[in-house]
Amino acid sequence: MSLGRRINELRLKAGESLQDVATAVGVSKAHIWELEKGRTDNPSMALVTRLADHFQVSLGYLVSEDLDAPDADDDLVRMFRQAQELPVEDRETLDALLQSFRQRRSRKD
């Protein structure tokens, strides 16, 4: 499934408008529409990451990435597989910790 189709499905499932998503990720409504329609060839990784965070899905899910692909980062694949075995409460804690690291890093940049 294409990135645009996935964004459209997630947006509709969340009951959000194009403007809701655009505001949440810091781009124009037209840009989200172009993404959904497949008219934007190469969105920035930063935007794709913000979209994944907004919809609370993994980047891999959003871009239909295969964790078993030959170029997958072995450490991240291992951590992801280990995280899948954790109870929901521990996953939520792990997610909060990751978000804290990301916020701290963005303040430094």
DANORLIN-V91209 format. One record per helix or strand of 2 or more residues. SS is the DSSP state (hx for helix, st for strand). FROM is the first residue (numbers start at 1). TO is the last residue. If there is no record, write none. Layout:
ss->{SS | SS}
from->{FROM | FROM}
to->{TO | TO}
This chain:
ss->{hx | hx | hx | hx | hx | hx | hx}
from->{3 | 18 | 29 | 45 | 59 | 74 | 88}
to->{14 | 25 | 36 | 55 | 63 | 84 | 108}
